[in-house]
Amino acid sequence: MARRASDNSTVARFEIARANQERVLAESALRGERVVSLVRIALVVLVALSQAVIARVSGELLPKDPPRLAAMLIYTVFAIVVALVLHRQTPNPRRAMWMPVNSTLMDCGFFGFMAWRIISITGDFTPQMLAASCAVVIAFSVARYSWLHAVMSTGMASVTFVLVSWKAGDFSFSKVSFVLGCYIALGLLIGWTNTAVGSMFLGLRRRDNLSRFLPRQVVERVLQTGDGTLEPVQREVTILFSDIRDFTTLSESLPPRAVLGLLDDYFGHMGQIVMGHGGIVNKFLGDGMLACWGVPDGDANHAAHAMQAALDMRKKLEELNAWRVQQGEPALRIGIGLHTGVVAAGMLGGAEQHEYTVIGDAVNLASRVEGLTKALGVDILVSESTWRAGEGRFQGARMSEERVKGRKEAVVVYSLKGRAPAANTEPEPRMQRAAAPSP
């Protein structure tokens, strides 16, 4: 059976999501590898100082050994080239997975060769220096693409130490097992840190993306329970439409940058109010805003929360206008319309661009109710279904029955004035409220 287009779109979204996660990890790994490359250069400088300057001052300078000098030169060139290449690279998951293999082989090979040459020259084996250098190689894996790199570097460092110890004739099961035990412990810690940092980075990116269209409380639930929370549902919700009156005339007198600044400030405050009452800001439509309550998280008091949000938006506008008047700017006027009805809610759009949205007659009617605010001379209107769902918690007045475009039946609308005296406490939403910021 052929898949439906919506199923194909969903599969494509998940594939893109996985690709994005891989890219995020590749970006983090590239930054980590760049830091490692700089540390490697610093390590080369320190090795040169310890084996030349400090050894000469302390009287421990080793005889000249061309192979050691050649190895030092090759490793120095390698360190510089890697740093330059990484600086110009772009994130790539496949490269992030395989490039550390070559680097780790080179690191272990260099430190193992240097230790072997010292044994060849002096006949003495200094396990402390080799153990410390191999531990640094393990530590290089802390910010790499996968925890498997920590496993790989731990294995390579362990093999290097065992081989050099055996070559030096200083192999002891008790001593070697102790060092390898320390390497395993360090590798486990580095691997866990690698995984934890990667998961945290992905979580922050995912939380940031979800927060663009969902309230913080719902984002936390999606992160905990998975994307199933965003699957399509049909549910009764309350829709809020708001619009700045005469905005076209106002915007004609302002430069584009000032218009964007005004809208950014206005929507920032109003969006916080919506999310603070458990709603979601669905989208901005020019100078208009569409918000809804009841999805994706169910809310039995969605109508009351939406009505209280509308009242708080009115109050916030008064505060904003007081500030604007002080700045010599014209006051803003808005219209707000609310309607309660059944909608379909879910992710909509193609694989490349999609959003969580609500669709249905209730959305259209909420827009029509908002449009009536100007004709009736009020700033907040609610439909009869929303008024009844408010359960007597609010004060207002029945305005009229109005004919609206697209509907045969007249729509009964009520003005919203404030809280009812007996309902001085708003029912708490299922999600913790977030206070709206002051202007």
N, C-alpha and C positions, 0 to 999 in steps of 0.2 A: 504494500500500500504506500502510495506517495505521501510524503510529509506535507503538512500544511505550511503555507508561507510563514505563519507565525512561529511554527516549530523551528523552521530553518533559521529564522531571524534570531530566535532564542539561542540556538546552538552557536550561531555566529557570534553572538554577544559573549557567550562563555569562552569561546576560542580567543576572542580579542581580549577578554579579561585576563586569561592565562598569559597571553603574549605580553600584555601590559605589566603583569606581575614579573615576568621574566626580564623585561626591560628595566623595571625598577630595581631589581636585584643586580642586573648588569651595571646600572648606573652607580649603585652603591659599591659594587665590587671594583669598578674602575677607579672611583675615588680612593678606595682603600689601597689598591695596587699602586696608585700614584704616590701615596704616602709611604708605602713599603719601598718604592724605588728611591725615594729621598733618604729614607733611613738606611738603605743599602749603601748609598754613596757616603753617608756619614760614617757608616761602619768601616768602609774601605779606608777612609781618612784616619779613623782611630786605630785600625790595624797597622797602617803604615807608621803612625806615630809610635805605637807601642813596640814595633819590631825594629824601628830605626832610631828615632830620636831618644825615646825613653830607655831602650836597651843599650844605646851607646853611653848615655849618662850614667846608668847603673852598672856598666861594665859587663853586661850580659849580651853584647852584640854577637850574633852568630856569623860564621864565615860566609863570604859571598857564595850564593848558590844560584847560577843562571836559571835552572828550572823554576825555583821559587819566584825569582824576579819576573820571569815570563808569565807565570800563573797570576802574579799580582797585577801585571799590566793587562792581561787578557780580562781578568775579572773587573778591573777598573773600567776598561772600555765597555764591557758588557753592562755594568751598572749605569754608565752614562747613556748608552744607546737605549736601554730599556726605559730610562726616565724620559728621554726625548720622544720615543715612540708613544709611550703612554700619554704624554701631554697632548699629542695630536690625534689620538684615537677617539672614536665615538663608541658609546655603549653597544656591546654585541654579546648576547648570551652565550653563543657557541665559543667565541674567543675568550670570554670570561671564565669558561669552564676549563679550557685546555691550556691557556697561556701560563698559569701558575705551575703546571707540570714541568715545563722547560726551566722556569726560574728556580724551582726547588731543586731540580737535578743539578743546575749550575751552582747553587748555593752550597749544597751538600758536597758536591764534587770539589769545590774550591777549598772548603775548610778541611775536608778529609785529606786532600792532596798536600796542603800546607803542613798538617800534622805529620803525615807520612814522611815528608822531606826533612822535617826537624829530627825525626827519629833516625833517618838515614845519615844525617850530618853528625848528630851528637850521640846517637845511641840511646838517648833518654826519651821517655814518653811522659808528656804532661797531660794527664786525662782531664784536668780541670778546664784547660783552655778549649779542648775539643768539646767537652760536655756543654760548656757555656755557649759556644758558637752554634752547636746543633740545637740548643734550646731556643736561640734567637730565630733559627729557621722555622721552628714550630710556631713561634709567636707571630711570624709573618702571615699566618693563615687566619688571623682573627677577623679580618674584614674582607675575606675573599668570597667568591660567588656561592660556595657550598661548604657544608660541614665535611664533605668528603675530602676537601683540600687539607683540613686539619688531620684527618686520618692518613692521607698520603704523606704529608710532611713529617708526621710522627713516625711512620714506618721508615721513611728514607733516613731520617736523623738517627733512628735506632740502628739501622743497618750500617750506616757510616761509622757510628761509634764502635759497634761490634767488630767490624772488619779492621779498623785501625788498631783497636786493642789487640786483636788476634795477630795482626802483622807485627806489632811491637813486642810480641811475646809476653804481654802483660794481661792476658785474658784470665779473668777470675770470675767464676759464676756468681759469687756473692756480690762483688763490686759491680759487675756489668748488670746483673739483675736489679740492683738498687737504682742504677742510673736509668735503666729502661723503665722501671716502675715510676720514677719521677717523670720520665717522658710521657708515659701513658696518662698519668694524672694531669700533666700539663696539656696534653692533646685533648683529653676529655673536656677540660675546662675551656680551652680555646674553641673546640667544636660546639659546645653548648652556647658559648658567647656568640659565636658566628650565627647559629640558628636563631638565638634570641634577638640579636640585632636585626637580622633580616626580617623576622616576623614583626618586630616592632616597626620597622621602616615601612613594610607593606601595610600594616594596620593603620599607621598614620596617613599614608597616601589614600587608603580606602576610606578612612573616616573623613578626610578632607573632601573627597569626591562626593560622598553621600551627603555631607553637610550642606552641599550647595542646593539641595532640593528637599531635604528632610530635616526636621527638628533634631536637636542633639539627642533627646531621649530615645527617639525612634532609631537613630543611627546606632546607638549602643545595642538596641535589641537586634537589629539586622546583623551587627558584628557578632553577636552571641549566638543567634539562631540560624544564621545563613540567609541566602537570598530568597528563601521561601516566603519571607514576610512581604516581599514585593511582587509576589505572583498575582495575576489578575483576580479581582473579586468584584462582586456586585453587592452593594451595601448602601444603607441610608446614611447620608452625610449632610453636613451643612456647608454651603458654599458662600463665600464672601467675595463680592466684587467692590473695588474702590476705584475712584477716578478723581484726578485733580481738575477742578472746574476752570474753564477758560485758560487751560494750559497753553493752547496753541497761541493765543494772543500774548501771553506772558513770555513764551519762548522766543517769539519774534523780536522782542526787545532785548534779548540777551545773546551773547556769543555762545557758540556750541559748547565750549568748555564749561561756561557757567551753568548752562542747562544740565549738563551731565553731573556737575557738582551738586546742584540742587536736588536732582533726582536721587543721586547716590546717598545723600544725607537723609532725605525723606524716606526712601525705601529701607534704609538701614534701621531707622527707628521703628517704622511700621512692621517690618519683617520680624524684629525682635519681639514685638508685642504679640504677633500671631503665634510664633513659636513658643513664647512664654506661656501661652494658654493652651498648649498641646496641639496647635494646628500646624499645617505645612503651607509654605508659600509655594504655590504651584508654578507660577510664572509672573513675569512683569510684562505688561503690554503697553509699551510707550510710557505714558504717565499713569497707567492703570495697573492694578494688582489683583491676581486671582489667588485666593487661599481657600483651604478646606479643612474640615474637622471630621474625624471618624475613620480616616484611612492614612497610612496603611495599618495603623494600630487602631483597633476598635475602641470607641469611647461612648458610653451610654449617655453622657451629658454633652454631646458635641454641640447641640444647639445653644445651650446656656454658655458654654465656653466661647463660642463664636460671637454671641451677643455681648458678652463682657469684653471681648477683644475689641469689638467695634466701639464700645464706650471708651475704652482706654485709648484707642486711636484718636477719638475726638479730643480727649484730654491732652494727649501728647501734641496734637496739632495746635492747641491753644498755647502750649509752652513754646513750640517752635515759632509760632506767629509773634509771640511776645518778644522773642529774641530777634526775629526778622525786622520787626518795627523799630527796635532799638538800633539796628544796623541801617535803617533807612530803606529797607526793602519792602515790597508789597506783601501783605498777608496772603496765605493760601486758603482756598476753600475746597473741600472735598465732598464727594457723595459716596455713600456706602450702601450697598444692597445685599441682603441675606435671604437665602432660601434653603429649605430642607427638603430633600428628596433622594431618590435612588439613582445611583450612578454606577458606571463601570470604572474601576480604577486599576491601573497597572502600568507596566513599562510599555512605552510606545515609541516607534521609530525603527530605523534600520540598525545594522550592526555597528556602523561607524558613529552614529549620533542618535541618542535616545534619551528619553526623560520619563519620569513618573508623572502621570497625569490622570485626570478624571474626565469622563465623557458621558453625556446624557442630557436629557431635557432639563434636568435640575440646574445644570451649569448655564444653559441659555436663559432660563427664567431668572436666575440670580442676576445676570447681566441686565435683563429687562427691568428688574426691580431697581437696580442702581440707576438706570436711566430715568426712572420716574422721580428720583429725588429732586431733580432740578425743576420739573414741572410742578411738583407739589410744594416746593419751597422748604424742604427739610434736608438735613444732612445724612440721616440714617433711616432707612426703611427696611422692614422685614416682612416676609410673606406670612400668610396665615399659618402655614405649616410650621414655620420657625417660631412664630409667636406661641402657638400651642405647645410646641416642644419645650419652650422656656419654662413651662409649669408655673406661671405666675410669679416668677422671681424678678420681673422687670416692670417698670412703669412705661406707659406709652399710650397712644390713642389710635383707634381705628380711623384711618384716613379716608379711604374710598375703595370702590371696586373699579379697577382700571383694565381696559383692553390693551393687550400687548401684542406685538407682532409675533405671528407663529402659533398663537393659541386661540381656540374658539371660546373657551370659558374666560370670564373676567377674573382678574387676580385681586384678591383682597390684601391690602397692605396696611401695615401699622407703623407709626413713627416710634422710634425708640428714644426714650428720654433719660432713663437711668435705672438704678436698682429699686426694687420694691422695698418699702420700709421694713417689712418683716423678713426680707431676704438679704440681710446685711453681710452675709458670709457666702461667698461663691463656693459651690461644690468643687472640691479639689479634683483636678484632672488626674488620670491614672499616671501621668508623668509629672515629674517635678517642674514647677514653674520657674521660668527664668525672667528676672527683672529686666524691663526695658531701660535702655540707657538714657541718661539725661542729655539734652541738646548741648 
